[in-house]
Amino acid sequence: MEQIILMTKKKNNELTEKEITTYKLGLEKDLSDVHDAKDEEITHLKNEIENLKTKVEIETIRAEIYNLKMLAQQK
């Protein structure tokens, strides 16, 4: 019982596996909406999404996707 409690506790900036999976799915969908971006940019972001672990990383990727969408709209 004690081990289960320790496994479910998290530090302030850490996310549970379920939260990480939820964020990954959302970011992958956002990224699929990006058109006219360079393949290397898309590949880079896909790798970042696959390896994300913190809220800071999530927000950084969100900002990068947003910027790509804005650039694509300007074309």
C-alpha positions in Angstrom: 0.0 0.0 0.0 2.8 2.4 0.9 4.5 1.8 -2.5 1.3 2.7 -4.4 1.0 6.0 -2.5 4.6 6.9 -3.2 4.2 6.1 -6.9 1.1 8.4 -7.3 2.7 11.4 -5.6 4.3 13.9 -7.8 6.4 17.0 -7.3 5.1 20.4 -8.1 6.2 20.6 -11.8 6.0 16.9 -12.6 3.1 15.4 -14.6 1.5 12.0 -14.3 1.8 9.6 -17.2 -1.9 10.2 -17.9 -1.4 14.0 -18.0 1.6 13.6 -20.3 -0.3 11.4 -22.7 -3.2 13.8 -22.8 -0.9 16.8 -23.6 0.9 14.7 -26.2 -2.3 13.9 -28.0 -3.4 17.6 -28.0 0.0 18.8 -29.2 0.1 16.2 -32.0 -3.4 17.3 -33.1 -2.3 20.9 -33.1 0.8 20.0 -35.1 -1.3 18.1 -37.7 -3.1 21.4 -38.3 0.2 23.1 -39.4 0.6 23.4 -43.1 3.4 24.8 -45.2 6.0 24.2 -42.6 9.4 22.7 -43.4 9.7 18.9 -42.8 12.6 19.4 -40.5 10.5 21.7 -38.3 7.7 19.2 -38.1 10.1 16.4 -37.4 11.8 18.4 -34.6 8.5 19.2 -32.9 7.3 15.5 -33.2 10.5 14.5 -31.4 10.0 17.1 -28.8 6.4 16.0 -28.2 7.5 12.4 -27.9 10.1 13.2 -25.2 8.2 15.9 -23.2 8.0 15.5 -19.4 7.4 19.0 -17.9 4.8 21.8 -18.1 7.6 24.1 -19.4 8.3 21.8 -22.3 4.6 21.6 -23.1 4.3 25.4 -23.2 7.4 25.8 -25.3 6.1 23.3 -27.9 2.7 25.0 -27.9 4.4 28.3 -28.6 6.5 26.8 -31.4 3.4 25.3 -33.0 1.5 28.6 -32.7 4.4 30.4 -34.4 4.4 27.9 -37.2 0.7 28.4 -37.8 1.2 32.2 -37.8 4.0 31.9 -40.4 1.9 29.6 -42.6 -1.0 32.0 -42.6 1.3 34.9 -43.8 2.3 32.9 -46.9 
